[in-house]
Amino acid sequence: GIVPRRPFAPGQGGWGAWELAARYTELRVDGDAFPVFASPTSSARSAEEWAGGINWYLNRNVKVALTYAQTRFTGGAATGNRETENVLLSRVQLVF
């Protein structure tokens, strides 16, 4: 795992370690899945997602993560495309 050179210690110059992250993902569903295995009115034919985040490693045992992601769909609604989804995720992770 990541071990900060200067663990978080206010007043002593230690702010831990910072990490920037980015991701792009695509999903394409084979056309043969419709309408036998998936309904074209409720299942998206494709999805594209991009996400960005920042991770803060306070010390070797504590990580704080904040991620924002947006997913756009093709199909998946009774008429047209399913609405775009936006999500903001946060997590505090303890490692022992």
C-alpha positions as CSV (number, residue, x, y, z in Angstrom):
1,G,0.0,0.0,0.0
2,I,0.9,3.7,0.0
3,V,2.8,4.9,2.9
4,P,3.2,8.8,3.2
5,R,6.7,10.1,3.7
6,R,5.2,12.6,6.1
7,P,2.1,11.2,7.9
8,F,-0.7,13.7,8.8
9,A,0.4,15.8,11.8
10,P,-1.0,19.3,11.9
11,G,1.5,21.9,13.1
12,Q,4.4,19.6,12.3
13,G,4.3,19.9,8.5
14,G,2.9,16.5,7.8
15,W,-0.1,16.3,5.4
16,G,0.0,12.7,4.4
17,A,0.0,11.7,0.7
18,W,-2.5,12.8,-2.0
19,E,-3.5,10.8,-5.1
20,L,-5.5,11.9,-8.1
21,A,-7.5,9.3,-10.1
22,A,-9.4,9.2,-13.3
23,R,-11.3,6.5,-15.2
24,Y,-13.3,6.1,-18.4
25,T,-15.5,3.0,-18.9
26,E,-17.7,1.8,-21.7
27,L,-20.3,-1.0,-21.9
28,R,-21.8,-2.3,-25.2
29,V,-24.5,-4.9,-25.0
30,D,-24.7,-7.3,-28.0
31,G,-27.8,-6.6,-30.1
32,D,-28.6,-10.4,-29.9
33,A,-29.5,-9.8,-26.2
34,F,-32.6,-7.9,-27.3
35,P,-35.5,-8.8,-26.9
36,V,-34.8,-12.4,-25.9
37,F,-32.7,-11.8,-22.7
38,A,-33.2,-8.1,-22.2
39,S,-36.1,-5.7,-22.7
40,P,-35.2,-2.7,-24.9
41,T,-37.7,-0.5,-22.9
42,S,-35.9,-1.1,-19.6
43,S,-32.3,-2.2,-20.4
44,A,-29.7,0.1,-21.8
45,R,-27.9,-0.9,-25.0
46,S,-24.8,0.9,-24.0
47,A,-23.3,3.0,-21.2
48,E,-20.3,5.4,-21.0
49,E,-18.9,6.5,-17.6
50,W,-16.2,8.9,-16.6
51,A,-15.1,9.3,-13.1
52,G,-12.5,11.4,-11.2
53,G,-11.4,11.2,-7.6
54,I,-9.0,12.2,-5.0
55,N,-7.5,10.0,-2.3
56,W,-5.9,11.2,0.9
57,Y,-3.6,8.8,2.8
58,L,-3.3,10.3,6.3
59,N,-0.9,7.6,7.4
60,R,-0.3,3.9,6.6
61,N,-3.6,2.9,8.2
62,V,-6.1,5.6,7.1
63,K,-7.3,6.5,3.6
64,V,-10.1,9.0,2.8
65,A,-11.5,8.8,-0.8
66,L,-13.9,11.1,-2.7
67,T,-15.1,10.2,-6.2
68,Y,-17.5,11.8,-8.7
69,A,-18.9,9.7,-11.6
70,Q,-21.3,10.4,-14.4
71,T,-22.8,7.6,-16.6
72,R,-24.7,8.2,-19.9
73,F,-26.9,5.6,-21.4
74,T,-28.2,4.7,-24.8
75,G,-31.6,3.1,-24.6
76,G,-33.1,1.8,-21.4
77,A,-36.2,3.9,-21.3
78,A,-39.7,3.4,-22.7
79,T,-39.0,6.3,-25.1
80,G,-35.4,7.1,-25.8
81,N,-32.4,7.0,-23.4
82,R,-32.4,6.4,-19.7
83,E,-31.5,9.5,-17.7
84,T,-27.8,10.3,-17.1
85,E,-26.7,9.2,-13.6
86,N,-24.4,11.4,-11.4
87,V,-23.0,10.0,-8.2
88,L,-20.7,11.4,-5.5
89,L,-19.1,8.7,-3.3
90,S,-17.0,9.1,-0.2
91,R,-15.2,6.5,1.9
92,V,-13.0,6.2,4.9
93,Q,-10.8,3.1,4.9
94,L,-9.0,1.7,7.9
95,V,-6.2,-0.8,7.4
96,F,-4.8,-3.0,10.2
